[in-house]
Amino acid sequence: MPNAQIISTKEAAEILGVSDSRIRQLVSSEELSSQGTFGKATMLRKRDVMALARLRAKAAKSSATEQQKTPGK
């Protein structure tokens, strides 16, 4: 049985709602850490992907709150 804590770029892309190539960019920029490869697939820790998803959701919520506070927008 595969380790459920390690996921592929495709699975990470689905979780974050981005493309596979964007996941590879996040790995290249060290926003996500690669756990190696399986064949040609880059593997990532699911907890890292979920943490980034939470961070992005929090940032989006904060941005929406700020826009509501700004008059005329």
Phi and psi restraints in degrees (value plus and minus 20) as a CYANA .aco file:
   2 PRO   PHI     -85.8   -45.8
   2 PRO   PSI     133.7   173.7
   3 ASN   PHI     -91.3   -51.3
   3 ASN   PSI      97.3   137.3
   4 ALA   PHI     -90.3   -50.3
   4 ALA   PSI     -32.5     7.5
   5 GLN   PHI    -105.9   -65.9
   5 GLN   PSI     -31.4     8.6
   6 ILE   PHI    -133.0   -93.0
   6 ILE   PSI     108.0   148.0
   7 ILE   PHI    -147.7  -107.7
   7 ILE   PSI     142.4   182.4
   8 SER   PHI    -105.1   -65.1
   8 SER   PSI     148.6   188.6
   9 THR   PHI     -80.5   -40.5
   9 THR   PSI     -55.9   -15.9
  10 LYS   PHI     -82.8   -42.8
  10 LYS   PSI     -65.3   -25.3
  11 GLU   PHI     -85.5   -45.5
  11 GLU   PSI     -59.9   -19.9
  12 ALA   PHI     -82.5   -42.5
  12 ALA   PSI     -61.5   -21.5
  13 ALA   PHI     -81.4   -41.4
  13 ALA   PSI     -60.3   -20.3
  14 GLU   PHI     -84.9   -44.9
  14 GLU   PSI     -61.6   -21.6
  15 ILE   PHI     -83.5   -43.5
  15 ILE   PSI     -63.5   -23.5
  16 LEU   PHI    -107.3   -67.3
  16 LEU   PSI     -30.4     9.6
  17 GLY   PHI      50.6    90.6
  17 GLY   PSI      16.0    56.0
  18 VAL   PHI    -149.8  -109.8
  18 VAL   PSI     157.7   197.7
  19 SER   PHI    -102.9   -62.9
  19 SER   PSI     143.2   183.2
  20 ASP   PHI     -78.8   -38.8
  20 ASP   PSI     -60.0   -20.0
  21 SER   PHI     -85.7   -45.7
  21 SER   PSI     -53.2   -13.2
  22 ARG   PHI     -86.3   -46.3
  22 ARG   PSI     -56.7   -16.7
  23 ILE   PHI     -82.4   -42.4
  23 ILE   PSI     -63.7   -23.7
  24 ARG   PHI     -82.7   -42.7
  24 ARG   PSI     -56.0   -16.0
  25 GLN   PHI     -85.0   -45.0
  25 GLN   PSI     -60.4   -20.4
  26 LEU   PHI     -84.5   -44.5
  26 LEU   PSI     -55.3   -15.3
  27 VAL   PHI     -88.9   -48.9
  27 VAL   PSI     -64.6   -24.6
  28 SER   PHI     -81.3   -41.3
  28 SER   PSI     -56.7   -16.7
  29 SER   PHI    -107.6   -67.6
  29 SER   PSI     -16.2    23.8
  30 GLU   PHI      45.9    85.9
  30 GLU   PSI       1.5    41.5
  31 GLU   PHI     -96.6   -56.6
  31 GLU   PSI     -44.8    -4.8
  32 LEU   PHI    -148.3  -108.3
  32 LEU   PSI     126.2   166.2
  33 SER   PHI    -124.8   -84.8
  33 SER   PSI     106.6   146.6
  34 SER   PHI     -94.7   -54.7
  34 SER   PSI     122.1   162.1
  35 GLN   PHI    -126.6   -86.6
  35 GLN   PSI       0.0    40.0
  36 GLY   PHI      89.7   129.7
  36 GLY   PSI    -187.1  -147.1
  37 THR   PHI    -147.5  -107.5
  37 THR   PSI     137.1   177.1
  38 PHE   PHI    -150.0  -110.0
  38 PHE   PSI      82.4   122.4
  39 GLY   PHI      48.3    88.3
  39 GLY   PSI    -143.0  -103.0
  40 LYS   PHI    -117.1   -77.1
  40 LYS   PSI     -26.9    13.1
  41 ALA   PHI    -102.7   -62.7
  41 ALA   PSI     112.1   152.1
  42 THR   PHI     -99.9   -59.9
  42 THR   PSI     114.8   154.8
  43 MET   PHI    -127.5   -87.5
  43 MET   PSI     122.7   162.7
  44 LEU   PHI    -151.2  -111.2
  44 LEU   PSI     134.9   174.9
  45 ARG   PHI     -96.5   -56.5
  45 ARG   PSI     108.6   148.6
  46 LYS   PHI     -80.1   -40.1
  46 LYS   PSI     -58.2   -18.2
  47 ARG   PHI     -82.9   -42.9
  47 ARG   PSI     -54.0   -14.0
  48 ASP   PHI     -87.0   -47.0
  48 ASP   PSI     -61.5   -21.5
  49 VAL   PHI     -85.9   -45.9
  49 VAL   PSI     -62.9   -22.9
  50 MET   PHI     -85.6   -45.6
  50 MET   PSI     -57.7   -17.7
  51 ALA   PHI     -83.6   -43.6
  51 ALA   PSI     -61.8   -21.8
  52 LEU   PHI     -85.4   -45.4
  52 LEU   PSI     -58.4   -18.4
  53 ALA   PHI     -81.5   -41.5
  53 ALA   PSI     -63.6   -23.6
  54 ARG   PHI     -84.9   -44.9
  54 ARG   PSI     -62.1   -22.1
  55 LEU   PHI     -81.7   -41.7
  55 LEU   PSI     -62.9   -22.9
  56 ARG   PHI     -86.4   -46.4
  56 ARG   PSI     -59.2   -19.2
  57 ALA   PHI     -85.0   -45.0
  57 ALA   PSI     -61.4   -21.4
  58 LYS   PHI     -84.5   -44.5
  58 LYS   PSI     -62.2   -22.2
  59 ALA   PHI     -84.3   -44.3
  59 ALA   PSI     -60.9   -20.9
  60 ALA   PHI     -84.9   -44.9
  60 ALA   PSI     -60.4   -20.4
  61 LYS   PHI     -85.7   -45.7
  61 LYS   PSI     -62.1   -22.1
  62 SER   PHI     -83.6   -43.6
  62 SER   PSI     -62.0   -22.0
  63 SER   PHI     -83.8   -43.8
  63 SER   PSI     -61.6   -21.6
  64 ALA   PHI     -84.9   -44.9
  64 ALA   PSI     -59.4   -19.4
  65 THR   PHI     -84.4   -44.4
  65 THR   PSI     -62.7   -22.7
  66 GLU   PHI     -84.2   -44.2
  66 GLU   PSI     -59.0   -19.0
  67 GLN   PHI     -86.4   -46.4
  67 GLN   PSI     -53.9   -13.9
  68 GLN   PHI     -88.7   -48.7
  68 GLN   PSI     -50.3   -10.3
  69 LYS   PHI     -99.5   -59.5
  69 LYS   PSI     -41.5    -1.5
  70 THR   PHI    -104.3   -64.3
  70 THR   PSI      94.5   134.5
  71 PRO   PHI     -85.6   -45.6
  71 PRO   PSI     125.5   165.5
  72 GLY   PHI      63.0   103.0
  72 GLY   PSI     -11.7    28.3
